[in-house]
Amino acid sequence: MLLTRDEAALSAPPEEFGAVRVLLFGSAVRCASFTPWSDVDLAAWGIPPERFYAAVAAVTGLSADIKVDLVDPEDCRPALRAHIDTAAWNCEQSVAPI
């Protein structure tokens, strides 16, 4: 099954693992640069360390057609965190910015 960008973001289960906030970032936010070969990048806050890899396994298994990556913004490179802080989309919003 091929998920659309919004379906991948909204169907992601990080909340099941304790996430309190989930943001979509990367090419999926920039509609013009999202291609059939793009991945979906999610940043999730609040997942306990002992559950993080289970959450990664859950989101990477969402689609055989689109790679989904999960990042802990509290434990990533400063440059990536800055990008998430400035260019991410809240997955609870119904429409992504253009």
C-alpha positions as CSV (number, residue, x, y, z in Angstrom):
1,M,0.0,0.0,0.0
2,L,1.4,3.4,-0.9
3,L,0.8,6.0,1.7
4,T,0.5,9.7,0.9
5,R,2.7,12.1,2.8
6,D,-0.2,13.1,5.1
7,E,-1.3,9.5,5.6
8,A,2.1,8.5,6.6
9,A,2.4,11.3,9.1
10,L,-1.1,11.0,10.5
11,S,-1.1,7.2,10.8
12,A,2.3,7.0,12.5
13,P,1.9,5.4,16.0
14,P,4.6,7.2,18.1
15,E,1.8,8.2,20.5
16,E,1.3,4.5,21.3
17,F,4.9,4.5,22.6
18,G,4.5,7.6,24.9
19,A,5.2,10.4,22.5
20,V,3.7,13.7,23.6
21,R,4.5,15.6,20.4
22,V,5.1,14.5,16.9
23,L,6.3,16.7,14.0
24,L,6.8,16.0,10.3
25,F,10.0,17.4,8.8
26,G,12.2,17.1,5.8
27,S,11.1,16.9,2.2
28,A,7.6,15.8,3.1
29,V,7.0,19.3,4.5
30,R,8.3,20.9,1.4
31,C,5.6,19.7,-1.0
32,A,7.6,20.7,-4.1
33,S,10.6,18.6,-3.1
34,F,8.6,15.5,-2.0
35,T,9.0,12.8,-4.7
36,P,8.0,9.1,-5.0
37,W,11.6,8.4,-3.7
38,S,11.4,10.6,-0.7
39,D,11.2,9.4,2.8
40,V,9.0,10.6,5.6
41,D,10.8,12.1,8.6
42,L,9.1,12.3,12.0
43,A,10.4,13.8,15.2
44,A,8.8,12.5,18.4
45,W,9.2,13.9,21.9
46,G,8.6,11.9,25.1
47,I,9.1,8.3,24.0
48,P,11.0,6.6,26.9
49,P,14.4,5.4,25.9
50,E,13.5,1.7,26.5
51,R,10.6,2.0,24.0
52,F,12.2,4.1,21.3
53,Y,13.5,1.3,19.2
54,A,10.1,-0.4,19.3
55,A,8.6,2.9,18.1
56,V,11.2,3.0,15.3
57,A,10.2,-0.5,14.3
58,A,6.5,0.4,14.3
59,V,6.9,3.5,12.0
60,T,9.4,1.8,9.6
61,G,6.8,-0.9,9.1
62,L,4.1,1.5,8.1
63,S,4.7,1.2,4.4
64,A,6.7,-1.0,2.1
65,D,6.8,1.8,-0.5
66,I,7.8,4.9,1.6
67,K,10.6,4.8,4.1
68,V,9.6,6.4,7.4
69,D,12.3,7.6,9.9
70,L,11.8,8.5,13.5
71,V,14.1,10.9,15.3
72,D,14.3,11.8,19.0
73,P,14.9,15.5,18.8
74,E,16.3,15.5,22.3
75,D,19.1,13.1,21.2
76,C,20.1,14.2,17.7
77,R,22.7,16.5,16.2
78,P,22.2,20.2,16.9
79,A,21.9,21.1,13.2
80,L,19.1,18.5,12.8
81,R,17.3,19.8,15.9
82,A,17.5,23.4,14.6
83,H,16.0,22.2,11.3
84,I,13.2,20.4,13.1
85,D,12.6,23.5,15.3
86,T,12.3,25.8,12.3
87,A,10.9,23.8,9.4
88,A,8.6,21.1,10.9
89,W,4.9,20.6,10.5
90,N,2.6,19.6,13.4
91,C,1.1,16.2,12.6
92,E,-2.1,17.2,14.4
93,Q,-2.8,19.9,11.9
94,S,-5.2,19.0,9.1
95,V,-3.4,20.7,6.3
96,A,0.4,21.0,5.7
97,P,1.9,24.4,4.8
98,I,2.8,24.9,1.2
